[in-house]
Amino acid sequence: MTKLLKAIACWGTLCGAALVLSIFTGCTTTSSDGGGAFAEVPGMPGSGTVSATEPAALPTDATQTSSNAAPAIPSRSDLLSIGDAIKVIFSDLPILVPPFEERVKVDGTITLLQNQTFNADGKSRGDLEKEIRARYVPAIFKNLTVTIQPQERFYFVYGEVKIPNRQIYLGRMTVLKAIASSGGFTDFADKTKVRLIRADGTTQIVNCKKALIDPRMDLEVFPGDTVHVRRSIW
């Protein structure tokens, strides 16, 4: 009986040892490169590399603009030019001041209330309005609103051209371009003595044959100017 108990105890010890060995053996796994590594247990840190999920990129406002963006630059057609006819209106004054109907002179100036002269050529209407107001307020008036209304802009081409008429001034213009806009010369045109009559009445003579070779001789035409092509006597 004693021997039987000892045999059973010995057998139990062997079985227990085998069970423990099988547990430890089952907790290991073979990696793809042949090296042994412990199997990862859910909820426990493992020895392998854990890939963390990258945080989502913060949303950006695609419509956001820089506060340092450059202001819009007016085009040449929006700027006042020599020959432009404008009406300057003064309001918010204690007295009634009639509007000034002015044409930008050849020197680029206009003359307004109290014989004040302003350079208008190449300026936008908004900039000129601010400049006029700053001249009168507060030196002369406590308050003043200045409004500039542009008038129609035309130049005129008459004489020996195929379509004599007034033309809408849309931008920079020269004598040769003005004649071309009117269909060109007729067969009887005197191309050497074309008259350019300015809005203020002054007259200049342009030799269009030479202007074709030397563009510096092709004078600029401003709103209100007239190009007159005379008939050749030959």
Secondary structure by P-SEA (a helix, b strand, c coil): caaaaaaaaaaaaaaaaaaaaaaaaaaccccccccccccccccccccccccccccccccccccccccccccccccccccccccbbbbbbbccccccccccccccccccccccccccccccccccaaaaaaaaaaaccccccccbbbbbbbcccbbbbbcccccbbbbbbcccccaaaaaaaaccccccccccbbbbbcccbbbbbbaaaaaaacccccccccccbbbbbbbbcc
